[in-house]
Amino acid sequence: MLKHPGIFCILFLACISVSAQSSDPYEFKEYKRHAATPVKSQDQTGTCWAFSTASFLESEALRAGKGEADFSEMWVVRHIYRMKCENYVRRQGHAQFGEGGLAHDYLNAIKRYGVVPENVYPGRKDPSKPFNHGQLVKNLADKCKEFAEQGKKGELDPSWLSQIDAILDAEFGPVTNKFAYNNGVYSPLSYREFMGINPDQYVTITSFTHQPFWEKFILEIPDNWSNGEFYNMPINEMMRCAQSALEKGYTLEWDADVSNGGFSANNGIAIVPKTPWEKKSTAERSNSFKMVEPQVDVTQEYRQELFDSQETMDDHLMHIVGLLDEKNSGTYYVVKNSWGPISQYKGYVYVSDAYMRLNTISFTLPKEAIPEDIRIKLGLLTSAKPEKAQPQPQKAAPAPTKTTPSGRSNPAPSTIQMRPTKKQ
């Protein structure tokens, strides 16, 4: 931000910046792009954490040769809402309650309750209508406050969890214990195993200086209501993990801030421009997200400063599926959003390396996708493999299980309501 706009030399540099912005349109070349299922819409809900993590695990199933799956987001959302209610009441009302969550919430839920296809559990009475959890969450919050007050007085109704289940069943439908799929009968847990999903093989990494590097800690953000642990490391190492994973054929789940300037889902571009939006002229604004412009050099210190001042916050989760090379400005990431097939990129956003460095809260990825030396530092691997290890007999790998796509309906109308964002 310009602190002294009257100084001529600064204005001159700004003019140079504008000139650079207006001369070169974005020109992307695909470098890596991994298989992903069709874009969906979370509609009027704050359940991006469920949509992004489901998409991430669907890509994991594709990578494992299991075919195209369509995991029910609402199966997990229903269980998480119940877990949140129980957490809120047992903590006597001193807990976060709302629609938001994180990737580890989805993983924790499917470890305990399994997963089911979308067509088995659509999670709404009328699948043709968009999701909207506004009234549901209000009803749950009111009921939980009532139960928390009862508990403080030693008068908690013994049927309180049954009453929560009744509210959830009315919105999502009763849970199912068995279902038919692809000429077989499964439980939610056996279907999860059939699809090759092991929740314990995934970890979440981050980079903040207020906690020691190379250790786990509970990240202090409101939606970490379940006290999930994050592995901490320097920013360059965190970004190396992301690029290495994509190079190896993995995708990542991404928790980020998208309410800061520079993120435009409608244009499908996310950058950290040196010239703030409020300092741009009308002509400059019209060229934003169309013409390449200089971006901020993001350091570890700057990243921490914006996190501590709550400029960088946890407000949206998405799915990273590839890498791009932009002719004039370098590396961009291919990010699958959950706001329907909007923009010229049909629901995807091309995110610059600078934006990723500044606005990433965390990445969730398989342990084996992390470079070996970093796994050793984190205690995820005891030692490196010997360079000349003797070959061991290997069992023949089973043939990939063939499955048929379960089918996705077109995304519902994209009336979007993210979790509450910071005040501008």
ABEGO torsion letter per residue (X at the ends): XBABAABAAAAAAAAAAAAAAAABBBBBBBABBBBBBBBBBAEBBAAAAAAAAAAAAAAAAAAAGAEBBBBBAAAAAAAAAAAAAAAAAAAGGBBBBEABBBAAAAAAAAAAAEBBBAAABAGBABAABBBBAAAAAAAAAAAAAAAAAAAAAGABBAAAAAAAAAAAAAAAEBBBABBBBGGBBBBAAAAAAAAGBBAAABBBBBBBAABBBGBBBBBBBAABAAGBBBBBBBAAAAAAAAAAAAAAGBBBBBBBBAABBGBBAAAGBBBBBABBAAABBAAAAAABGABBBBBBBBBAAAAAAAAAAGABBBABBBBBABBBBBAAAEBBBBBBBAAEBBEAAGGBBBBBAAAAAAABABBBBBAAABBAAAAAAAGABABBBBABBBBBBBBBBBBBBBBBBAEBBBBBBBBBBBBBBBBX
